[in-house]
Amino acid sequence: MATIMAALAMIMMMLQMHLVSSQDTPDTSMDGSGSCSDAEEISALQLSSQQAMCEWRLGTLGQSCTSTCLPDSKICDPAQQKALRGVDGVDLNTRVTALQGGTECTNYDPPTKVINETTNHWAPYVSNINGQCRMAASGANSACGQNGNNVKRVCCCVDPPAQVDNDPHVHTLKGAHYTLLRSGNFLAWSFSKDPVDWHLLAAYSGARSRFTTQSLLLLEKQSGQTLEMTAEDCLWQTKTENGWRKVQPELLLQGAASVDVQEVDKHTRDPLNLESVMVLQMSEPEKSGVRKVARLLIHCSPSKYLNFKVKMFDTKDLDYVGGELGSAPRNQSHLSLLSAKLSSMVMQTDTEFQVGSWASLGGSEAAADFLELKQQAGMALLGTETTQTCTEAEEQEAEKICAKHLPKDDDHAEVFIDCVYDVCHGGGEEDALSAAAFISA
């Protein structure tokens, strides 16, 4: 991201260096404004330990599943819709009966056969003509954006994963979306529930490096387990009694916390990114077992920047999540870029999540030296008088570039807006390619 316009710097100074109000909205529901309500917990169905909690909904006549899930910032999961034939003893007829307040499907032979099975894109659905329930055959899909025409679609709505990408743009577990424009070290995510206390710290660079994420530090406070990655080489390393060593696909067990490292250094499609995946787990002595807490996915571009996602396995665990990715939308002032297309962009400084120096937090000396160079221009946003903005023509060109690789109007519409912002402010087509690879991971 290139430097930001002088007008924005002046606005920030007038606001006494605060970009937004610090007052959060009340936690009321999983509609993007807070934690899960009792009714939503009851309606959620955990299909498997590898999938997000699925809230089943019956759309209105002609409505797509994308639109059905959108009002409270959820997204559609087509894979779980296709699997609705019979999962955990719940088949299509049972599910639709519950959604229709007790009215069963017609012409349906539960639990293994669906009458008039067809290879259309609207399944699973309920026919508006005769109340018939249908599923797509194995060769069809259950596309989220496909309109239902004369049917009501049965939709699986899930919470999107929280993520931080490029500038960085922050998408939280509770529906907030904003761009962070401040250099330093921040608490990106935490999970504190006895007997574990996970902290994921992120280091964001200064304006010269486009305020990108340059390093991650994963700490488990109870056991002292420590892992680190920098964008310099994109390699995970763990702290041992004899110093730091490179992490391989392995199980790292320390106290009640364990890290299942599933992928490291996996090459993605162009542009080159190294993908890493790890699952954070906790032991539950009272249940004599280990359960999964969160999945951490990283795309790292060597010598450039990294993007990361955190996905929770259990909706109830959101009550124990903190940091940037656990924050709800704020009662905030929107600082526009004086642009019709980008007027909805929200800028924040997240000073309440800022933490100390990398070395004092437990990071390596090598990473601390690397970050010192990356973060030295951290306050340039607030003081520069040579900032640059995008013209309407530049925005239109950025939109064309992003449209080549990203959808504009589906579940990732916010990512498209972020892409236009990045490309228009000093990025290139590689930013759009990187965003496309990241959201599809």
Steps between C-alpha positions, in 0.01 A plus 500: 500500500645835403490797731156635599373846415579806706133565564472176687803588710343835590174332601688259720688778673174684563362185659798504739657198336189283546349366180186351654297496817620242755149404615389157380143405421331256741548127438153374412506242221707336234365748247838666484445703816582260778492152645262217428148512641329196656264457205787498252697251707203264495456531124868447422607155387860387537541283191857394572802611695650642181204720404357825630178502699215487249178694555234370261263751343217484248522783251209692359363426153770554238768601752858374472684354799747788481213743561342275764818496709608860439281704743706409808837475323498122462610320184361195319676162521414299183686186614280457805189564291593218263554271800153561641368163374586347836756637745500408869156347452354824362365469145343754269142426603580534872682826443229652279226389740672695779549806279133495396368477853396134478382482139664200334615465142271330250613220266798425720618155606732541803773450591704378202306583184379827353216484246555677167871544556641741243829662402396860548681775688217579743533203735422439774172683462126491557274531197258788532247313283451172687722516809736241353851473650785440259874449506749538216655181369864429576622668183330833574596780734314710752627841392446771759429779254251311282149646523220260596248609232172331603645318800613572855862403553619321814820679601788427735618832645832513686714767660783616273853450631673801647792615291766765457628564149722742314478857636396344746126471453337347806185285484404395853310199632216732599446679170721809525696600188762772497847595378775545757738786429749486781841345541595288799426175681140406578296227668330358190311216674482334838318208656500483878312207647642282773733315462641689196578863422584547130626834366567573132704819458545675165765752399388757243754697299513871430386700199809413293390135505132591449399421863512127426528213749866406538509251786287276723576377852285220644521464877335266747542684828437208736767269357733752337463341157625752240494500118608775262490586129629803311435605141875505446515122442139385574621216725338398828745441783446394860692598811684221682743481792784508246369789292268511200440215255304471176150350529402198290156338460484364854309505826641749751380406847571707809282490809129512424561667162598332175560624146429264212721637223331364186677696224816708468654661192231372262524688170176660377409607149647820355601730653730294716376466857608248759196357675508376861217340695489416869224401739510624860370247750438469872473202731185455708587280799138473608416349161825302468567639155635776277280736301569746219476871577605688185656456158771746398576538128782717366593607149846652501676667209877484566663839560161672458217437749270235643123454535330286762159356593367365828199267491331382819367144529230568762272805500479495880875567518446851359424614855867438585652670194672838523733720298432663165330194348265472797373857486145600405403788268541835670293815523749669278567790271572390145804676359432508128771516238285768331400241245160369400625144459705485819284715728415200718862434595551528875841589641609407852819513704412226754703666773319289761655187348854633463763312701870537583822431313543173311789382716316574825202300376714190447604537138846428363777760473522440126130577454527808723784635282301425184192682634696803613577579139145429385333711769723806503259697279205414719374854566532622142122483457442761767769748407574489129411791276575316177220250506327371189144404423331325211325678218168369371678366191753315717220348704324382186820338376554333839144369489562344158814326628326362809196387299725273293574287807235567766118495510341837572161418647514170688619403848836666433374843394699662783817331376435650156477849653825436687662393174396820322644699789833312491548510124405866486745591778819355363428129461470315173331203341703274730293633792181387327650159423617465860155589635334244270737224612453592866119497511489170312743328739 
